[in-house]
Amino acid sequence: MGAINNSSAIYLTISDGRICRRVQSPTNSSVQRTTKDGRVVNEEHYNGWMGKITNIMTRESEYGKEWQVEINDGTMNVILSFKYSSGYAASFLKALPNVNLNLPVTFTPKATEVDGKKRTTMFLSQNGTPIKWAYTKDNQNGCPGLKQIKVKGQSTWDDSDMMEFLESMVTNDILPNLNSDVPF
């Protein structure tokens, strides 16, 4: 008898501005790397992914809270995961209200280094047109900005209020409008 897999989805993550799909054994397009805990893994890297958003949720993992976006690309279901509080999350969520949920979306992550600090973002587009943010510095539309706070005497930026607002927006405004029955 063959193995039974309860999940038909493929899991994707984002690392260094690329979408990563871990594979069991090496393929023609995979690269090998050693994880922080010393395991050797094989991954395929992609510049982006396109598909229709069918669900969005958060979950706790061994790495902390993360977003999971279910995407149907017309041939398979994937779950794209990224850190709850990250540049990828903030840019995805700020653009989300302007996404036509009945059409495929192209997800293109990017990572750059500015003044020695890593900056990450997620570009969304539909039909080749970039999706603009619904919440910007100049037009916050009720979304709280970052707060500068002190932690152990060091100044740092806190995005707790912003992320709570964006999670509430997903729960109250986006999820009720998702129609997973609309074909790709």
N, C-alpha and C positions, 0 to 999 in steps of 0.2 A: 504494500500500500504506500501511496505517496503522502508527503506531509500536507497537513492542512494549515493554511495561513489565514488567521482571522482578519487580517488587515490587507486589503488589496492596494493600499496606497504606498507610494514610494516616498521616503523621507528625504528632504533636502535641508541643508543648512547654508549659512553664508559665512565665508571666511575670506578675509583680505580682499573684499570687493568682488568675490566670485561665488556663484552658487555651487555647492558641493553635494555630490551624491556618492555615498559610500557604497562600494561594491565588494562582494565576498572574495573574489579573486581578481588578479590583474586582467585588464582588458587592453585593447589597442590604444584607448584614449585615457586610461587611468594613470595616476601617479601614486607612488608610494611615499608615505611619510610615517614618522614615529610620533605617537601622541605623547603628551606630558607624562602619562603613566607608563611609558615604555612599550606600548603595543604598536605593532606595525599595521597600518591600514592602507587600503587602496581606495582612491577617490577619483571620480570624474569631475572636472571643473567646467562650468558653463558661464558665459558672459551675462546671460539672462534667461528668463523663462516666460513663456506666454500661455495664458489660459484664462478661463472664466473662474472668478472667485465663487466658491460654493459654500464656504463657511469660514468664520474667524473665531478663534477662541484663545484663551490663555491657559497655561498649565504650569505646575511646579515640576521642575526636573532636578536632577542631581547638580545642575549648573545654576539653579535659581529659576525665577519666573521667566517665562518666555511666551511669545506670540506664536500661534500656529495658524497659518493661512492655508485652507484647503483649496486646491486649484484643479480644475479639470481642463486638460489641454486638448480634448477631443479624442484622445486615444487611451489616456490613463488618468488616474487621480494621483496627485502628489500633495504632500503636506510640507510647506516651506516654514521652517522654524527659525526664529531669531530672538535675541535677548529682548526682554520686556522694555528695559530702559536703555535704548541705544539710538544712534543716529539712524540706523535702518528703520527702527520702529517709529521714531518721531516723524521722519519724512514720509513713510508709508501712510501712517495714520492721518497726518495733516493733509495729504492729497486725497484720501479715501472719499470724503463727501463729494468730490467732483468726478468720481469714477462712475461711468454708466455700468451698473452691475449686471446688465443683460448682455454685455459685450466682453470679449477677451481683453485682458490687460497684459501688457509686457512689463515685467519686473526686471530692472537692471540695477544691481547694487554697485556701489563704487566706494573705494577706500583711498584716501590720499593722506599725505603727511604735511601738516602746516605748522611751522615753528616747532618742530620736534614732537608734535602731538598728532595722533591718528584721528582722522575725521572720516566718518562713514555716513553714507546717505543711500537712499533708494529712489531711483527715478522710475516713475510710472508713465506709461503712454498707452493710447488706444488709437488704432488706425494710423499709426505713425505720428500722432500729435501728442506732445508732452501734456501731462495732467498737472495743472497748477495747484498749489497748496490753497486750501480753504482757510487756513490759519497761518498768518504771517506776522512778522514783527510789527509791520505798519498797519495791519488789519487783523487783529487777534480774534475777532468774532466770538469773544467770551472765553477763549482758551488762555489759561494762565501761562505766563512766561516762566523762565528759569528764575530761581531765587538764589542769591549768593548768601551762603550760610557759613558758619565756622564749625568745624569738626576737629576736636582736639587741638584747638588753636590755629588750625589751617583753614584758609578760605577755600570754599569749593562751591560748585553749582549744584543745586537741588532741583530735580525735575518732577518730584512727587506729585505736586498739584496738577501739573500739565498732563502727566501720564494718567492720573485718576480721571481727569476731564475727558481725555481721548478714549479711555476704556469705556466710560459711560456713554460717549457718543457712539461707539461701536455697538454696545448693548441696546441702546434706546433708538438709534436712528438708522444704523446700517443693517444689523441682523434682521429686523422685521421686514426689510425690503429685499433681502436676498431671495432669489427665486432659483433654486437649484434644478428646477424642471426645464428651464430654458436651455435648449441644446446649444452646443458650441457653435 
